[in-house]
Amino acid sequence: MLKQNDVNICTPVTGQTMEDVTEEVRSIVPKNPDLFEWRADHFRNLADTEHVLETLETIGEVKKDIPLLFTIRDQKEGGDQTDIDQSHKVELIERVAANSHVSLLDFELRQPEEDVERVKEAASSNNKQLILSFHDFDSTPSSEEMHAILREAEKKGADYAKLAVTPENKQDVLRLLTVTEGAKRSLGIPVITMAMGGLGTVTRMFAWYFGSVITYAVGEHASAPGQIPIEELDKTIAQLRKYQ
Ligand SMILES: O=C1C[C@@](O)(C(=O)O)C[C@@H](O)[C@@H]1O
């Protein structure tokens, strides 16, 4: 599964069709990510559950033994528009949770309480891990709020607490890193943090050093602002590792 107490590089997959998604995974495999994220909100045919499950099979055939994270990102938190409503989304996640190719699910902390509960139940009854995440595409909340968000994810039963923010200046970037370091010491679950956009790129390279266990990198296509290609991230991480 994922490396604990160490960084895992995750490459999102954003294709719109079964063919695109499968080809994307196939071409990223040689780049050796630690994890794939299927950002299924970009998929054009989510309403057809059987087609989604079939696509998981084709991903399974090409992804080697690299774990797969399944995410349908809400539009309010940076996702694409989908062809399904909220209740269909939760039902689909429940079906996906039972699929053997999927190891982890990502769901937003700010989704309706009963839906978070259902996704949590789907994850634990299928032995899958759950990331509860929070994205702020406008700003960086106060340090107290960021701590509270990560703690809330733990309280709601997440296996990983994730926080993505948008910095307006370098102080915001430093606060995110400080919160990461503090949360790593005080929470009982691992944290995943990043500051988005160019100002935050340093967190994609180095937040792991402060305790974040996943960093998202471009395999073929970016899924959020500020991600850098996996080949370059690999070198940067290796460089710090060598001398730390
Ligand atoms: O939540 C995250 C983190 C992310 O938003 C990022 O900023 O790298 C990228 C998304 O694909 C992923 O689901």
The ligand as a MOL file (V3000), in Angstrom:
LIG
                    3D

  0  0  0     0  0            999 V3000
M  V30 BEGIN CTAB
M  V30 COUNTS 13 13 0 0 0
M  V30 BEGIN ATOM
M  V30 1 O -7.1780 16.9930 -3.9650 0
M  V30 2 C -6.2620 16.8260 -4.7240 0
M  V30 3 C -5.0490 17.6090 -4.6540 0
M  V30 4 C -4.9770 18.4770 -5.8660 0
M  V30 5 O -6.0200 19.3980 -5.8080 0
M  V30 6 C -3.6600 19.2530 -5.8960 0
M  V30 7 O -3.6960 20.4420 -5.6050 0
M  V30 8 O -2.6420 18.6490 -6.2170 0
M  V30 9 C -5.0530 17.5930 -7.0890 0
M  V30 10 C -6.3030 16.7270 -7.1100 0
M  V30 11 O -6.2940 15.8660 -8.2330 0
M  V30 12 C -6.4070 15.9390 -5.8730 0
M  V30 13 O -7.6530 15.2750 -5.8420 0
M  V30 END ATOM
M  V30 BEGIN BOND
M  V30 1 2 1 2
M  V30 2 1 2 3
M  V30 3 1 2 12
M  V30 4 1 3 4
M  V30 5 1 4 5
M  V30 6 1 4 6
M  V30 7 1 4 9
M  V30 8 2 6 7
M  V30 9 1 6 8
M  V30 10 1 9 10
M  V30 11 1 10 11
M  V30 12 1 10 12
M  V30 13 1 12 13
M  V30 END BOND
M  V30 END CTAB
M  END
